[in-house]
């Protein structure tokens, strides 16, 4: 794609925010080792968030992994900043560095020990995803046949996340459970990485009524780069734009951003998904070709597509970072 000089200048002048790089823990391989964080630096992206626990983890593993991730950030002060506030992302932009936030993919890892969330917030946790495809004791997962909604215990967990001024993340969470959480939320919510059901049918994708509830709540959805979610074999930026434009046409440009979830070594991710069929039922299909993603350097193409389709500059600023900046400033 031809990238105009004006788009290159916009890219250089503005903070670019991607809500997820799924960095793998030190004892697991699914195609996201730490070396690929340099691709974000090289591309000029100023913020991403990495995970240190998921539903299949436990508290001990979460402690070990967040310690490992904190150490890798601290080991490269010339390149990385541990993002605890939005100002850390602005500082990363000014200094040509990458601000790295911390998140978790699910809530089962701490069992009923909801009090540990306060400890992990002190260590840097800022984003808490409710479920990871399968249902847990908090609520339903998006790949589960039976989404029973937010549980009584789940209500307590959501309240605690809000009290601690962390983001409640509805990615991978079941449809009914997301609607339950919208009903009780007192602060903006996010869907850190997903596609749009109205563009491509996939159990991980978000329906229009969920998007309307998200907009009413003041929240933001980050669009994934996962080819399975966006319905394009290569995960092209043109395909992602169709999802982005659907959100903009439905609820305006104030509620969408980036959550690309880029995986670089996809053969490892495919192997990992096949081992947990209950969470990734796609992998059981004979026609499944595996996951594919673009790269951080390709994101500028999505910006060019927005300008090519007549998006005003102020709207593009909101989408590349402003919307997540707004929500994180309010919540953190």
N, C-alpha and C positions, 0 to 999 in steps of 0.2 A: 504493500500500500504506500502511496505517496503521502508523506507527512509534510504539511506546510510549515513554513518558517514561523508563522504566527502560532501554530499549535506547539511547535518546539519551544517557543518563548513562553507560552502559557505553562507548559510542563515544567520548565526551569524555574518559573516565578512562583508556582503554587505548590503547597504541601500536598503530596499524594498519600492517601491513607488506604491500606489494605488490611481488613480486620482479621485475617487469618493466614498464617503459614503453619501447617500442622507438624512442627518439629517433632521428630521421633525421640522417645526416651533413650537413655544410653544402652539399655538391654533389649531393644526391639528394633526391627528393621521393616519399614514399609515405604521406603523411598523418599524420606524427607530428612536426611542428615544435615547437620549444622552448616556444612560447607556452602550450601545453597543460599544461606542468608546473604552471601556476597553478591548474589544476583540482584537482590533488592537494592543493595548499595549501588551497584553499577548502573541500575536502571533509574536511580534517582528517586526511589520511593522512600518516604521519611518515617513511616510507621507500619508495623505489623504486630500481631500478637501470636504467641506460641502457647501450646497446651502442655501441661505437665501431669494431667491425670484424666482418666475416662472412667466410665461406669465399671469396667473390668478391673480397675486398679483398686488399691486399698490405701489407707493413710500412710503406712510405712513406705510404699512405693512412691506416693505423692511427695513425701518429704525428700526422699532420695533424688527424685527427678527435678523438683524445683531447686534443690541445692545445686544440682548439676547445671541447670539452665542459668541460674544466677551467676555461677562461676564462669560460664562461657561468655556471658555479657561483660563481667568484670575483667576478664582476661584481655579484652580488646577495647579499651577506653578510647582508642583512636577511631573506632568504627561504630561502636554500639553504645546506646544509652538505655538503662532500665527505665521504662516509662511508667511512672507512678501518677503523673498528672498530664493534662493536655499540654501544659507548658513544656514538658520534656519533648514532646513531638515537635513543637515550634523550635526548640533549641537544636534538635537534630537537623531540622531543615536549614537553620542558619549555619550550622557547623559541617554540613555535608555528611551526616551520620545517619544511622538507622535507630529509631526509638523502638524498643521491643516491650510490648505488654505481655501479661500473663493471663491465661484463661484455663478453664477445665471443661471437658466434654462429658458432662453428666454429673450426677450427684450421688450415685450409688457408692462411690469410692469412700465416702466418709460414713456410710451406714446411717445410724440414727444419732451420730455425734455431731449435730449441727453446730455446736459451739466451736468446733475447730475452724470454721470459716473465718472467724475473727483472727485467729492465729495466722492463717494463710493470707489474709488480707495484709497483715503486717509484713509478710514475706513478698508481697507484690501482686497477689491475685486481685484482678479487677473485673473479670467477666466469668459468669457462672452459667453454663449451659444446663438445662433442666434434665434432659435425657439424651441417650445416644442410640437412636433407632429403636431399640427394644424398651419396653416399659420397665419402670423401677418403682420404688416405694414412694416416689414423689408424684409421678404421673405417667402418662402414656408416651410411648415412642412411636415415631412415624411409620416404622415398618411392622409394627405389631398389629395383628388382626383385631385385637380388642383394646381400644383406647378408652379406659374407664374414666378419664378426666383427672383433674388435680385432686389428690387425696387430702385428707385432713392434715396429715403430716406434711404434705407438699405445700399446703397453705402456710404452715409454720416456716418452711424453708424459704419460700418466696419472701415472706415478711422479714426474715433475718437477712437475706441478701440485700433487700432494700434498706434495712436499718444500717447495714455496714457500708452503704453507698457504693455498691458494686452493681454492675449491669446484669440483669436477668436476660439470658440468651435463649431464644426459642428455636434455634436451629436443631434439627433432628427430633424435635418434640412432636407428639401426636396432635392431630387437628383439634379434637375436643379439649385437650389439655391446654393448648395455646389460647383457645377462646375463654376458658376458665380463668387463666392468668390475666388476660386483658381485662376481665371483669373486676379483678381485685387490685390491679397494679396502681400504685400511687406516683410512680415515676416512669419516664419513657423506657420502653423495652427495645431490644434489638433481636433481629434474626441475623446472626453473624455471617452465614453463608448458605445460600439456597438458590434454587431456580424458581420459575413462575409456572404454576399449573396451567394457566390460561394460554401459555405458549407451548409447553411440552408436558405431557402427562407422565409424572413420576412421583412415587410415594414420598420423596424428599422435598417436593416442591410445594409452594405456598399458593393457596387459593385466593380469589379476589376478595372474599369476605374477610379473610385474615389480613389482607393488605389494607382494607378499609379500617379495620379495627386498629391496625398498627398506626395508620395515619391519624386516627382520632386520639390515640395514645401519645402521639408525638414522636414515635420511634422510627427506626431505620432498618431496612433490610440490606445486607451486603450480598451482591450477586456472585455466585460461585462460578469458577471456571471449569468445573467438572463436566466432561462431555456427556456423561449419563444424565445429568440433571438438565442440561440445556438442549439436549436432543441433536447434537452435532458430533459427528465422529471424531473431529479433531479439536473440539472445544474452541472454535474460532471466535475472534472478537466480534465478527459480524453476527454470529448467532447469539452471543451474550448481549449485543446491542438490542436485539429483538425483545429479550427479557426486560432489559432496562427501559426500553421505550414503552412497554406494556405498563410498567409501574408508573412512569411519568404521565402517561395518558389517563391512567385510572385515578391516581391520587396526587399528581403533581411531582415536581422535582425535589421536594423537601424530605423525602422519606426513602431514598435509595442511595446506596454507595457501593463500595467494593468489598468483597470477602472471598477472594479468588481460591483460597485453599489449594494453591499450586503444589502438585507432587511432581518430582523430577524423575525419579526412577520407578516408572509405573509398573514394571513387571513385578517388583516387590510388593507394591500395593495390591495388585491383582491376586498374588499368592496369599497375602494376608486376608483379603476379603473372602476368599474361598474357604478359609478356616473358620469363619464366623458367619455361616450361612443364615442364621436366624437374624442377624443384623444387616446382612447384605444379601437379600434373597435373589437379586439380579444374578449373582455369581453361579446360581444353580441352573440357569437357562443355557441351553445348548447354543443359542445365538449370541450369547454375551461375548463381546470382543474385548472387554477390559476397559480400564480408565485411561483417559488421555487429557492432557492439559497444555495450554500455551505457557508462556514464560513471562516474568515481570517486564522484560524489555518490550513485550508486545502490547502492554496496556495502553501505551500512547496511541495505538491504532483505535482503541475504543474512544479515546478523547477526540480523535480526528473524526470518527463517525458521528459523534454528537454534534460537532460543528458543521459537518457536511449536511446533517439533517435539520439545521436551523436552530439548534439549541442556543439560547443566549449565553454569553460568557458567565453571567452571575449564576445561572442554573448549573452550568458545568462545574463551577467552583464548589457549589454545594455538593455535587455528586462525587467529585474526586476526593473531598475531605470535609467540606463544611458541615454536612449533615451529621457525620459521626463526631466531629468536633463539638457541635452544639449539644448533642446528647451526652457525650462524655463529660463536658464541662458542667452540665446540670447534675449529673449523677455522682461523678467522682469527687 
